[in-house]
Amino acid sequence: MSYVAERREEEKGRRRTEIVDAAEALYAEFGWDAVTMDGVAKKARLSRALIYVYFHDKNDLLLAIAERALSDLRGQFIAAAAAHPLGIDKVQAIGRAYVLFQQETPYRFDACSRFHAHQAAGQPTDDACAAAGDEVIAVIVQALVQGQADGSIRKDVGNPVQVCVMLWAFTHGLIQIGTNKTPEIARLGVEVSQLMEGSFSMLRYMLATRPGQ
């Protein structure tokens, strides 16, 4: 690649990043439903026409945000798992990291949720975003496999990929209930923090190798 072509590609990459940054800022402040392509153009100080050069529509822009969010989530999972030697502790740390991810960047959690909803509904997605999601899953599966190898996780718990999906579904639902149903939970006499801690303790009990096994 020539120097001029290389500089042109670098400029395109920077411009694309600026657009996604602007969209993320609006997403974080106002929510996705309030984000418009005109608003993103204004925030990025670019023309509306130029935005469409990089992104076909608002859904295309959402996928870029979700891909970035999933990549960041993977990094957080890796860091959380690296702090523990045993597989079961890695799995529990990953679950806590997922809760923290939602608490610190709720708009990114929402972007991931919307991406998965699009997949389920058969709406257009892209390979890069799907690949980023697969890489997140791989980190969890690796922790489960290690736990079975080091004896901290039961070998009869099931296929690691299937267990990963079950844990993901459980934790994702737990986060949504803890976020959206706080008054109902409190009315039952349960604090959200208690719900989280109790749920992680229950998951650990279900996964952990029993004495003598």
Backbone bond lengths (Angstrom), bond angles and torsions (degrees), N, CA, C in turn:
res aa  C-N    CA-C-N  psi(-1)  N-CA   C-N-CA  omega(-1)  CA-C   N-CA-C  phi
1 M - - - 1.460 - - 1.527 109.17 -
2 S 1.337 116.70 133.68 1.453 121.01 -178.84 1.525 110.69 -71.36
3 Y 1.318 115.97 163.65 1.466 121.32 179.95 1.522 110.76 -60.40
4 V 1.335 116.38 -42.07 1.463 120.40 -179.15 1.530 110.54 -64.74
5 A 1.333 115.90 -44.04 1.466 120.01 179.67 1.524 110.48 -64.74
6 E 1.327 116.99 -39.19 1.461 121.20 179.07 1.521 110.93 -63.70
7 R 1.332 116.58 -43.91 1.467 120.65 178.11 1.524 111.11 -63.51
8 R 1.341 115.85 -37.14 1.455 120.06 179.48 1.530 110.61 -64.60
9 E 1.336 116.70 -41.66 1.465 120.94 178.74 1.525 111.39 -66.08
10 E 1.327 116.16 -39.26 1.462 120.40 177.53 1.521 110.80 -62.71
11 E 1.318 116.15 -40.48 1.455 120.77 179.41 1.523 110.91 -66.08
12 K 1.319 116.51 -40.65 1.464 120.85 177.51 1.524 110.51 -62.36
13 G 1.330 116.27 -40.76 1.459 120.45 178.89 1.511 111.89 -64.44
14 R 1.329 116.35 -42.72 1.473 120.51 178.59 1.522 110.82 -64.27
15 R 1.317 116.12 -42.22 1.466 119.97 -179.30 1.521 110.64 -63.98
16 R 1.321 116.01 -42.83 1.466 120.00 178.92 1.535 110.53 -61.98
17 T 1.335 115.99 -42.27 1.466 120.31 178.45 1.524 111.07 -61.94
18 E 1.316 117.29 -40.81 1.469 121.65 178.91 1.530 110.73 -60.82
19 I 1.316 115.88 -40.24 1.473 120.24 -179.46 1.515 110.40 -66.67
20 V 1.330 116.37 -45.64 1.473 119.75 179.52 1.520 110.24 -65.18
21 D 1.325 117.92 -39.19 1.469 121.22 176.85 1.528 110.86 -58.58
22 A 1.318 116.10 -44.14 1.464 121.01 -179.43 1.525 110.59 -64.72
23 A 1.312 115.90 -43.59 1.464 120.00 179.81 1.530 110.79 -64.10
24 E 1.323 116.56 -40.81 1.461 120.59 178.86 1.525 111.03 -63.10
25 A 1.312 116.83 -41.46 1.463 120.88 -179.57 1.523 110.51 -61.89
26 L 1.324 116.92 -42.90 1.468 120.66 178.15 1.524 110.80 -68.21
27 Y 1.322 116.41 -40.29 1.472 122.57 178.14 1.526 109.69 -58.07
28 A 1.338 116.28 -48.48 1.465 121.38 -177.80 1.520 111.69 -63.65
29 E 1.310 116.64 -34.48 1.469 120.24 -175.50 1.526 113.40 -85.87
30 F 1.332 116.62 -39.38 1.466 119.29 -170.93 1.530 114.99 -118.25
31 G 1.325 118.37 -13.04 1.455 120.73 -174.32 1.524 110.47 91.55
32 W 1.334 116.02 154.07 1.461 120.49 -173.27 1.523 113.62 -64.60
33 D 1.304 117.79 -37.00 1.465 120.24 -177.04 1.523 112.06 -62.39
34 A 1.325 116.56 -25.25 1.471 120.52 -178.66 1.529 112.67 -89.33
35 V 1.329 116.91 -9.17 1.467 120.63 -179.02 1.525 109.64 -77.70
36 T 1.327 116.20 134.18 1.465 122.19 176.18 1.527 108.90 -127.55
37 M 1.293 116.08 158.67 1.456 120.12 177.88 1.525 110.42 -64.33
38 D 1.339 117.02 -35.57 1.462 120.75 176.35 1.523 110.29 -62.92
39 G 1.335 115.69 -42.78 1.455 120.13 -179.88 1.519 111.94 -64.44
40 V 1.333 116.35 -39.29 1.460 120.67 178.21 1.520 109.94 -64.65
41 A 1.330 117.05 -43.14 1.466 121.26 178.75 1.527 110.83 -59.63
42 K 1.313 115.92 -43.11 1.464 120.30 -179.98 1.523 110.82 -66.53
43 K 1.323 116.76 -42.97 1.465 121.21 -179.49 1.525 110.68 -64.18
44 A 1.326 116.54 -38.90 1.466 121.45 -178.49 1.528 112.15 -84.23
45 R 1.324 116.16 -6.93 1.468 122.51 -177.84 1.526 110.94 59.47
46 L 1.325 113.60 45.94 1.456 120.99 178.07 1.523 108.62 -129.08
47 S 1.323 115.83 164.59 1.453 118.99 177.77 1.525 110.22 -75.28
48 R 1.322 116.64 151.65 1.461 121.07 178.15 1.526 110.62 -60.47
49 A 1.325 115.78 -37.10 1.464 120.17 -179.49 1.530 111.23 -62.97
50 L 1.337 116.21 -37.19 1.464 119.68 -179.17 1.527 111.06 -69.06
51 I 1.326 117.10 -33.73 1.463 120.41 177.19 1.527 109.90 -58.61
52 Y 1.318 116.03 -41.64 1.465 120.70 -178.41 1.530 112.84 -73.53
53 V 1.318 117.58 -14.28 1.457 120.11 173.36 1.532 109.92 -68.76
54 Y 1.334 115.41 -34.36 1.460 120.96 -176.50 1.528 113.18 -95.61
55 F 1.326 116.84 -29.01 1.465 121.20 -177.44 1.522 109.75 -135.98
56 H 1.341 115.57 128.10 1.458 120.41 -175.82 1.523 112.03 -64.22
57 D 1.324 116.01 -39.62 1.450 120.52 -177.39 1.528 109.53 -160.90
58 K 1.306 116.79 -174.20 1.460 121.65 -177.96 1.525 111.24 -65.11
59 N 1.326 117.37 -35.98 1.459 120.49 178.84 1.520 110.89 -64.30
60 D 1.304 117.03 -38.82 1.464 122.00 177.82 1.526 110.07 -61.89
61 L 1.315 116.22 -38.69 1.459 121.72 178.48 1.532 110.69 -68.62
62 L 1.331 116.80 -38.34 1.467 120.92 177.07 1.527 110.59 -60.67
63 L 1.326 116.79 -40.77 1.460 120.32 -179.98 1.519 111.04 -63.42
64 A 1.321 117.30 -36.48 1.470 120.74 177.64 1.522 110.73 -65.55
65 I 1.324 116.28 -39.43 1.468 120.74 177.85 1.522 110.04 -67.66
66 A 1.321 116.89 -42.49 1.465 121.05 179.64 1.526 110.89 -64.69
67 E 1.319 117.04 -40.40 1.473 119.94 177.90 1.525 110.36 -60.84
68 R 1.316 116.69 -44.02 1.468 121.06 177.99 1.525 110.19 -63.45
69 A 1.333 117.12 -42.11 1.461 121.51 -179.43 1.528 110.90 -63.83
70 L 1.324 117.01 -43.17 1.460 121.03 -179.95 1.521 111.31 -66.25
71 S 1.318 116.87 -37.72 1.459 120.61 177.38 1.524 110.42 -64.13
72 D 1.325 116.58 -41.72 1.461 121.39 177.72 1.529 110.55 -65.78
73 L 1.331 116.20 -41.27 1.461 120.90 179.46 1.527 110.29 -61.66
74 R 1.315 116.65 -42.78 1.467 120.65 177.73 1.526 110.26 -57.94
75 G 1.321 116.78 -44.55 1.461 120.43 178.99 1.516 111.93 -61.33
76 Q 1.323 116.91 -39.97 1.457 120.67 178.69 1.529 111.09 -67.53
77 F 1.321 116.82 -38.78 1.468 120.60 177.61 1.528 110.77 -63.59
78 I 1.320 116.31 -43.98 1.466 120.46 -179.65 1.527 110.24 -61.92
79 A 1.330 116.68 -44.22 1.459 120.60 -179.64 1.524 111.25 -64.83
80 A 1.334 116.80 -41.24 1.461 120.96 179.94 1.525 110.72 -64.44
81 A 1.328 116.77 -43.38 1.465 121.22 -178.77 1.526 111.67 -68.00
82 A 1.323 116.42 -35.59 1.467 120.71 -176.23 1.526 112.83 -64.93
83 A 1.324 117.04 -19.88 1.468 120.66 -177.82 1.524 113.11 -79.68
84 H 1.342 117.57 -2.30 1.469 120.91 -175.61 1.525 110.27 -132.78
85 P 1.340 117.52 138.98 1.464 120.28 -179.42 1.526 114.30 -80.95
86 L 1.341 117.61 -33.64 1.456 120.55 -176.06 1.524 111.97 -90.19
87 G 1.322 115.47 144.33 1.457 120.72 -178.58 1.513 113.70 -58.20
88 I 1.324 118.12 -42.12 1.467 119.47 -177.07 1.523 111.31 -65.82
89 D 1.342 116.42 -34.61 1.462 119.93 176.70 1.529 110.79 -70.42
90 K 1.328 116.63 -33.92 1.456 121.06 176.22 1.534 110.08 -63.03
91 V 1.334 115.76 -45.63 1.467 120.36 -179.08 1.530 110.37 -61.55
92 Q 1.329 116.26 -44.65 1.458 119.83 -179.65 1.532 110.93 -65.37
93 A 1.328 116.97 -39.54 1.462 120.92 178.39 1.528 111.28 -64.43
94 I 1.324 116.10 -37.63 1.466 120.55 177.43 1.524 110.10 -63.71
95 G 1.331 116.99 -42.56 1.462 120.15 177.89 1.511 111.90 -60.28
96 R 1.322 116.62 -42.89 1.467 120.38 178.69 1.528 111.08 -66.44
97 A 1.336 115.82 -35.73 1.466 120.08 177.79 1.523 111.08 -64.36
98 Y 1.328 116.46 -34.38 1.467 120.75 178.53 1.527 110.51 -66.54
99 V 1.324 115.97 -41.48 1.470 120.45 176.82 1.528 109.47 -62.26
100 L 1.332 116.73 -44.92 1.459 121.18 -179.35 1.528 111.39 -64.67
101 F 1.322 116.27 -36.60 1.466 121.64 177.63 1.534 110.05 -58.07
102 Q 1.324 116.91 -44.50 1.463 120.78 178.97 1.523 111.27 -67.34
103 Q 1.321 116.70 -40.21 1.464 120.45 -177.47 1.526 112.27 -68.40
104 E 1.327 116.55 -39.02 1.461 120.82 -176.36 1.524 112.88 -83.72
105 T 1.339 116.91 -34.71 1.473 120.30 -179.46 1.531 109.01 -135.50
106 P 1.325 117.59 71.10 1.466 120.27 -177.41 1.522 113.49 -58.75
107 Y 1.328 117.34 -30.51 1.466 119.09 -179.67 1.528 110.59 -69.08
108 R 1.326 117.98 -32.29 1.460 120.20 177.35 1.526 110.88 -72.11
109 F 1.320 116.78 -38.43 1.462 120.29 174.11 1.519 109.53 -60.36
110 D 1.324 116.44 -41.74 1.461 121.13 179.00 1.526 110.87 -65.19
111 A 1.327 117.09 -38.97 1.470 120.55 178.93 1.526 110.92 -62.44
112 C 1.324 116.31 -42.13 1.465 120.14 177.65 1.523 110.53 -64.22
113 S 1.331 116.70 -40.72 1.463 120.98 179.79 1.523 110.53 -63.90
114 R 1.317 116.92 -41.38 1.463 120.86 178.97 1.531 110.87 -66.38
115 F 1.317 116.25 -38.61 1.465 119.80 177.76 1.528 110.51 -60.75
116 H 1.331 116.50 -46.63 1.464 120.04 -179.47 1.533 111.08 -66.91
117 A 1.329 116.82 -34.00 1.465 120.02 176.55 1.522 110.32 -65.40
118 H 1.331 117.03 -37.97 1.468 121.33 177.20 1.525 110.43 -63.50
119 Q 1.345 115.58 -41.96 1.460 119.67 177.85 1.526 110.62 -60.11
120 A 1.334 115.50 -46.73 1.466 120.53 -177.16 1.522 111.43 -63.85
121 A 1.337 116.03 -33.24 1.455 120.32 -177.99 1.522 112.81 -87.12
122 G 1.332 116.64 -1.55 1.457 120.11 179.95 1.507 113.57 75.82
123 Q 1.337 117.28 18.16 1.454 120.54 178.59 1.531 109.80 -79.16
124 P 1.343 116.61 160.53 1.466 120.12 -176.88 1.532 111.97 -59.87
125 T 1.337 116.22 131.78 1.456 122.41 171.88 1.520 106.88 -129.23
126 D 1.318 117.96 -165.88 1.461 118.15 175.32 1.523 110.38 -139.00
127 D 1.305 115.45 161.57 1.453 121.41 -174.34 1.521 112.11 -65.69
128 A 1.334 117.18 -36.55 1.452 120.88 -177.58 1.523 111.00 -64.02
129 C 1.314 116.41 -41.15 1.460 121.19 -179.99 1.529 110.16 -68.74
130 A 1.311 117.12 -42.84 1.458 121.28 178.02 1.526 110.54 -62.78
131 A 1.330 116.94 -40.10 1.460 121.24 179.13 1.523 110.92 -65.02
132 A 1.331 116.56 -38.29 1.468 120.61 177.94 1.527 110.43 -63.70
133 G 1.329 116.48 -38.59 1.455 120.48 177.01 1.521 111.69 -66.00
134 D 1.320 116.88 -40.27 1.466 121.25 178.34 1.528 110.96 -62.99
135 E 1.326 116.77 -35.33 1.468 120.57 179.98 1.526 111.23 -69.33
136 V 1.329 116.78 -32.55 1.462 120.35 175.42 1.528 109.63 -65.75
137 I 1.327 116.13 -46.45 1.459 121.42 178.90 1.528 110.70 -59.02
138 A 1.336 116.37 -39.60 1.458 121.09 -177.38 1.526 112.15 -60.76
139 V 1.332 117.44 -34.22 1.463 120.65 179.52 1.529 110.49 -65.54
140 I 1.327 116.00 -41.51 1.466 120.54 179.53 1.523 110.42 -67.76
141 V 1.322 116.04 -44.43 1.463 120.41 179.73 1.528 110.25 -60.28
142 Q 1.312 116.85 -41.97 1.463 120.80 179.73 1.530 110.86 -60.39
143 A 1.339 117.08 -40.90 1.466 120.65 178.78 1.528 110.77 -65.16
144 L 1.325 116.65 -39.61 1.460 120.78 178.35 1.528 111.34 -65.42
145 V 1.315 116.28 -44.35 1.470 121.13 178.81 1.526 109.97 -61.60
146 Q 1.325 116.46 -43.21 1.459 119.30 179.59 1.526 110.57 -63.93
147 G 1.342 116.18 -39.96 1.458 119.92 179.05 1.518 112.51 -61.56
148 Q 1.330 116.30 -39.02 1.465 119.40 177.14 1.527 110.80 -69.00
149 A 1.321 116.18 -33.54 1.465 120.26 -179.94 1.525 111.89 -73.00
150 D 1.348 117.73 -37.87 1.468 119.54 -177.92 1.529 112.79 -89.09
151 G 1.345 116.47 -1.21 1.454 120.33 175.28 1.515 115.80 86.97
152 S 1.327 118.12 3.99 1.467 119.76 -179.14 1.532 112.16 -85.93
153 I 1.336 116.99 -19.54 1.465 122.44 178.33 1.527 109.01 -118.36
154 R 1.317 115.56 137.26 1.462 121.00 -178.48 1.528 111.28 -57.78
155 K 1.311 115.39 137.46 1.465 119.83 177.42 1.526 111.71 -75.93
156 D 1.334 116.39 -21.70 1.463 119.66 -178.61 1.527 112.49 -91.88
157 V 1.326 116.76 10.76 1.457 119.47 -176.78 1.529 111.68 -70.76
158 G 1.341 115.57 -21.56 1.460 118.66 177.56 1.518 113.07 124.96
159 N 1.311 114.79 178.66 1.458 121.16 178.20 1.530 110.04 -58.80
160 P 1.353 118.96 127.83 1.469 121.53 -176.90 1.533 114.17 -56.06
161 V 1.327 117.18 -36.83 1.466 119.47 179.60 1.529 110.21 -66.91
162 Q 1.327 116.27 -44.37 1.461 119.71 178.42 1.522 111.07 -64.07
163 V 1.323 117.02 -42.54 1.470 120.82 178.32 1.520 109.97 -62.42
164 C 1.330 116.69 -39.30 1.469 121.08 177.72 1.522 110.96 -58.72
165 V 1.317 117.00 -46.37 1.467 120.77 179.98 1.521 110.63 -63.94
166 M 1.328 117.32 -38.73 1.460 121.11 177.89 1.525 110.99 -63.70
167 L 1.337 116.75 -44.40 1.462 120.95 178.96 1.520 111.36 -64.65
168 W 1.319 115.57 -39.85 1.458 120.90 178.31 1.530 109.84 -62.07
169 A 1.327 116.86 -47.67 1.464 120.86 -179.61 1.524 110.58 -61.84
170 F 1.319 116.82 -42.80 1.461 121.62 -179.25 1.530 110.51 -63.21
171 T 1.335 116.08 -50.44 1.459 120.65 -175.90 1.523 111.97 -67.90
172 H 1.338 116.03 -40.24 1.463 120.22 178.64 1.530 110.45 -61.81
173 G 1.328 115.76 -45.96 1.461 119.42 178.06 1.515 112.14 -64.34
174 L 1.326 116.35 -38.48 1.465 121.28 178.80 1.529 110.41 -61.00
175 I 1.318 116.10 -44.77 1.467 120.60 179.59 1.529 110.37 -62.29
176 Q 1.319 117.00 -44.26 1.458 120.37 -178.74 1.524 111.70 -64.49
177 I 1.321 117.24 -41.88 1.461 120.30 178.15 1.526 110.53 -65.96
178 G 1.336 115.71 -44.30 1.458 119.44 179.24 1.512 113.25 -63.03
179 T 1.339 116.24 -29.03 1.467 120.96 -179.06 1.528 112.24 -85.92
180 N 1.328 116.89 -42.84 1.468 120.99 -171.68 1.518 114.76 -97.34
181 K 1.324 117.49 -16.84 1.463 120.53 -174.93 1.529 112.44 -118.35
182 T 1.318 117.02 27.71 1.468 120.86 -176.73 1.527 113.11 -55.81
183 P 1.341 119.80 -46.93 1.471 119.39 -179.70 1.535 112.61 -62.07
184 E 1.346 116.35 -41.31 1.460 119.45 179.82 1.529 111.14 -64.39
185 I 1.343 115.83 -40.13 1.462 119.88 179.10 1.528 110.30 -65.33
186 A 1.332 115.71 -43.36 1.466 120.10 179.73 1.523 111.02 -63.11
187 R 1.328 116.70 -36.78 1.465 120.80 179.90 1.522 110.94 -62.90
188 L 1.337 116.07 -27.68 1.459 121.15 178.10 1.531 111.85 -85.00
189 G 1.322 115.50 -0.35 1.462 119.70 178.24 1.514 114.49 84.76
190 V 1.337 116.27 21.05 1.463 120.45 -179.41 1.529 109.52 -119.28
191 E 1.323 116.35 125.04 1.455 120.44 175.06 1.532 109.20 -80.64
192 V 1.324 116.07 150.15 1.466 120.19 -179.35 1.520 110.80 -59.39
193 S 1.328 117.12 -41.17 1.467 120.48 179.67 1.526 110.93 -61.48
194 Q 1.333 116.41 -38.82 1.461 120.74 177.31 1.529 110.66 -65.88
195 L 1.316 115.63 -39.97 1.467 120.55 178.80 1.516 110.44 -61.01
196 M 1.335 116.60 -44.92 1.456 120.78 -179.34 1.525 111.01 -63.73
197 E 1.326 116.56 -49.95 1.455 120.41 -177.28 1.527 111.24 -63.05
198 G 1.330 115.70 -43.43 1.461 119.60 179.19 1.511 112.14 -63.59
199 S 1.311 116.56 -38.54 1.466 120.90 -179.66 1.520 111.50 -66.92
200 F 1.343 117.10 -43.35 1.462 120.01 179.11 1.528 110.96 -67.16
201 S 1.325 117.01 -35.42 1.467 120.05 176.84 1.523 110.55 -65.11
202 M 1.343 116.63 -39.89 1.452 120.85 179.12 1.525 111.08 -65.48
203 L 1.337 116.56 -43.08 1.458 120.18 178.60 1.528 110.81 -62.44
204 R 1.317 115.83 -40.92 1.467 119.33 179.45 1.530 110.22 -62.55
205 Y 1.327 116.49 -42.16 1.459 120.83 -179.26 1.539 110.23 -63.19
206 M 1.328 115.60 -37.70 1.457 119.78 -179.64 1.523 112.44 -69.23
207 L 1.331 117.10 -32.77 1.454 121.42 -175.83 1.521 113.65 -89.75
208 A 1.331 116.41 -29.44 1.465 120.97 -168.65 1.532 112.28 -68.64
209 T 1.321 113.96 143.69 1.462 120.94 173.89 1.521 109.39 -67.42
210 R 1.304 116.77 132.32 1.461 121.25 179.34 1.537 109.93 -81.58
211 P 1.339 117.52 150.04 1.463 119.98 176.37 1.530 110.87 -54.83
212 G 1.299 115.95 132.58 1.453 120.52 178.93 1.510 114.55 93.11
213 Q 1.343 116.52 -9.96 1.474 119.31 -179.97 1.525 110.86 -81.64
